[in-house]
Amino acid sequence: MTHTTTDQPTRRPSGATVPVLAFAGIVVAVMQTLLVPVIKDLPTLLSTAPSNATWVLTSTLLSGAVATPIMGRLGDLFGKRRMLIASLSVMVVGALISAVTSSLMPMIAGRTLQGFAMGAIPLGIGLMRDMLPREKLGSAMALMSSSIGVGGGLALPAAALVAQHANWHALFYGAAGLGVLSIVLTLLVVPESPMRAEGTFDVLGALGLSAGLVLFLLPITKGSDWGWTSGTTLGLFAAAAVVLVLWGVMELRVKAPLVDLRTTARPAVLFTNLASIMVGVSFYVVSLVLPQLLQLPKATGYGLGQSMVVAGLLVAPLGLTMMVTAPVYARLSAKYGPKVTLILGMLIIAIGYGAGLGLMSAAWQSLVIAVVLGAGIGLAYSSLPALIVGAVPASETGAANGLNTLMRSIGTSVSSAVIGMVLANTAHHVNGVAIPTMHGFRVSFLIATGAVAVGLLMALFLPRNRPAAKPQLRASSEEDANLARAEEVLGGFRGRVLDATGTPVARAKVTLIDRRGRQAGATLSAEDGSYALAVPTEGPYVLAAKATGHGPLASSATHAGDDRPVEVDLALPGASVPA
């Protein structure tokens, strides 16, 4: 799979581009958490049974899981900014539908549409990779990746305040307003990426992945209601396994798959995605436990007796700390690499949960837990897109980051199901009301610590990485940005494209072809004729180059698979040929 550039001119990214994209991520997080303050009241508000009311949350999760990889691939093919605006527009429509109804089915339909906004995160990361110079890319992707936690932390007290003092439908009007503002800012500030993937959209792959994800996530989210050993739950899990295996076989045979499973199987991508699931599990545990502990009445003997708004304010530093962590991550990653920062982040998360086992007796202790966990989760989340971007071609950035965001969503879904089951099974029942116990909270923290330990193990299997060797390099154009990003990837070919007189040739297309005759990468030479291409594996390759006014050239070269780039200058024939 290769990438091309469009012939249409594009605006240069301004200093406001990154904040606007991060704001879009925060808006998505707000949409996800705005119903948290009224979850327990949904059956009454919608005049339905509690088991039916849970579909208001489940529908958003399922649509978000399906939309994330699909919107990422559509962004690679047709424009990431275009798909970002489309995702936000669907979210606004869904929010307005939910704002004007108190009936179950229209509410589920609106919440399903709101889930499509989840695609904004990988699309924003893809836009940043395509447009930003290397020295700004690390902190920008870190902020975008962390925006989901930032928005969730900041939205919780705001949503609680609205729920306490206004009609609950105002939550959806507020979400729609934020969505419209994000769309307007994106149109005004964010340029479209010139990068496009070649190929067509894999419709069958999208349908197969959607079916597999729904079959897998549905029993995870509803297992507590249906029973984990019920025929429905086990049958759906079995059906998910069959569908996903068949989908994988089909994707391996498609020329332009929705998800390139060969790329996904690379150690750098595979272990990053596995670690992402564990980080997602750990992130959601604190979001489930601390608000309940803070709001339980003091009469229980361990509850902290805080109001909904105060509880939200005490948990908000989780998101604020994640935001502050983004620039810290950029400096650490530049010096030690994203693998080290991921490991450091998960170590801090483990310390936070370990300390939290003994810090549950006062409100200020919850604040300490939120700050420590926010720092760790911020570092971990910030590292994930950098690891993915460094391991996939530019043409697959949107789809690959979409899959990584999906892995985090699966982690939070598993966390919600498991922690919900733990808290329910350890609860005291008083007059028919289930009250979570301190034992249940501590078991939940231990589960989070165990998930982080598994994530640490996955991170240790990540290939060795190192920071860029040429920090003085500055990307002043799209071609320079391509070169800068490619040089960050270990191993590969680099050199200059020259004409017959030795003069550098700018904007020459250089294509990497593997031993099977397949394209393994492509790029454009920079203004000084330089190019760089990473190799997926060691072995022989052909470097093909062509440019307007020059004859094509094919040059054989072999890479040993180590960290050292192979220098190959490409001298184009002087004969003029049609472009």
Secondary structure by P-SEA (a helix, b strand, c coil): cbbbbbcbbbbccccaaaaaaaaaaaaaaaaacccccccccccccccccccccaaaaaaaaaaaaaaaaaaaaaaacccaaaaaaaaaaaaaaaaaaaaaccccaaaaaaaaaaacccaaaaaaaaaaaacccccaaaaaaaaaaaaaaaaaaaaaaaaaaaaaccccaaaaaaaaaaaaaaaaaaaccbbbbccccccccaaaaaaaaaaaaaaaaaaaaaccccccccaaaaaaaaaaaaaaaaaaaaaaacccccccccccccaaaaaaaaaaaaaaaaaaaaaacaaaaaaccccccccccccaaaaaaaaaaaaaaaaaaaaaaaaaaacccaaaaaaaaaaaaaaaaaaaccccccaaaaaaaaaaaaaaaaaaaaaaaaaaaacccccaaaaaaaaaaaaaaaaaaaaaaaaaaaaaaaccccccbbbbcaaaaaaaaaaaaaaaaaaaaaaaaccccccccccccccccaaaaaaaaaaaccbbbbbbbbcccccccccbbbbbbcccccccccccccccbbbbbbbccccbbbbbbbcccbbbbbbbbbbccccbbbbbbbbcccccccc
